[in-house]
Amino acid sequence: MEIKERIREFIVENCLFGDTSVDLTDDTALLDTGIIDSTGVIELVLFISENFGLEVPAEDMLPENFNSIARLHAYLEQRVSVS
Amino acid sequence: MNTTDYLLEHAQDQCIALIDGDRTYTYGQLHTLIHSMVYVLHVHGVGLQDRVGIFGANSWFWVVAYLATLKLGAVAVPFSPAVRPPQLRVMQQRVKCRVVCGLEAHLTPPVRAVFADLAVITPTQLESACLEAPAPPANVACPPDMLAALMLTSGTTAQARAVCVTHGNIQANTDSIIESLDIAADDRMMVVLPFHYCFGTSLLHTHLRMGASLVLASNTILIEVVLNEIEAYQCTSLAGVPSIYQMLLRNSTFPRRSMPSLRTFQQAGGKLQSVLIAELAALRPQARIFVMYGQTEATARLACLPAELLHTKPGSIGRGLPGVELRVINADGVDVQPGEVGQIVARGGNITLGYLDEPEATALSFVDGALYTGDMATVDADGFIYIVDRQKDFIKSLGHRVSSYEIEACVMTVPQVVAAAAVGVPDPLLGEAIRLFVTLQPGTQLATETILDQCRRNLPRYMVPREVRVLDQMPMNQQGKILKTALREME
């Protein structure tokens, strides 16, 4: 499955509790809208670690990396290519 | 005196009051916005002592709606945006707001459905009112015993509880806090705490009163954003509950940053482990760190440990604020001797009227103008107060009465641990067995044996947990306090 789809699936399941009625596009703001809350951030970091083998350092936990599926995707691509 | 007039009394029009993202508001601009908002509320039929709901996370509009409500002599009712619609409905049934104010982005369809029969006021109405340039409203006099706000407390029950705060309460508590923390016009507070929580509201009150400025964190979920904004806006002060300091010290880049502007820290809302206070003090030797204690029932705050006594009186919440009489009394109503445990009882201008429409509950905690806090404490020979664990925080293990706090303090000395909570679970042999829950820094691999070893080396055998469980996240209430009841119920 494509990275974006895996992230989307994770968010729908864990942050929206399976509610597929929410229009979740690649650019939907995840933090500003409360889709991802403080628990969600921690779950997301664990998800990234377990599924992509990447540890997210504290300094990377920023909206530019986390605020949309597109941004998460770009962040993961860049991290994967570096390692 | 009207609380809004009191709060803005010393403000200089050209000075910055608020920074909210890319918007900066001077005190002059704030005055104009409040003036227009008073007009909008008035047009919507809000009069003396009518209740005005303010919904949502911190924003410039929250501040304007709050101050305009008080200016009109109406009653502000802040709602937490974290509350789910069913609970919000229970709260609204209790407080019966006449209108509700909020940003469009915060008022989602399920939230609007709760307030379906009320007028909803958003910045759109405010902007059109600014154009209409209404005549200035008459000054509304507010005697000290007039209701100013209904503060919803964080109870975990399905019942909503609202504390009745008067104009006199807010002004008395604001004066006390300013005096004990020495807040000045050149202070700039980074606000992470929500304004619907009394600790957050007190930051707003004290800094406006001194003509200082407040920066509203654009993101309270990601601590790095908060740290970047402290640097960008040169904030001088930060206030937080224990969970914020745990994250700051154990799970952020804060220890690696110099942040020279930051010179004052306020901590309240529960006991922060001494090891973390020591870490903070070691990282920021020049900073003033104030440990405080309070309750919504006392407007916000009751006690403060002066920064210069942080190391001489570790673990203490200090003494009563100026204007607050704090006593620790035993079951006979007599002040305790040093070392003896009793209940903290408070008197002062900040003690609120009690709970809205709950005379029995009010009579239990508010007796002849004194607040019986329900918090147990000891005093030392110099009169400094130390909170002891609440009754339910003791674990009965192998016949010993074990303080969960001491176990947690020991576990927190392991640097990879972000938060720790010990609870007792029924055990046929031990009476209660100690079960410890921890959260760890993301990406750390730490064997539970390492934590147990730390306990075995430092604690008597009866205090060593039987079991350690690693959680992704502690169950917490909206104020960031760990919910031990939820931990006890975990299978």
Interface residues (C-beta under 8 A of the other chain):
Chain A: L31 D32 T33 G34 I36 D37 S38 T39 V41 I42 E43 V45 L46 S49 E55 V56 A58 E59 M61 L62 P63 F66
Chain B: P81 A82 A105 N219 T220 I221 L222 I223 E224 V225 N228 N251 S252 T253 P442 G443 D472 Q473
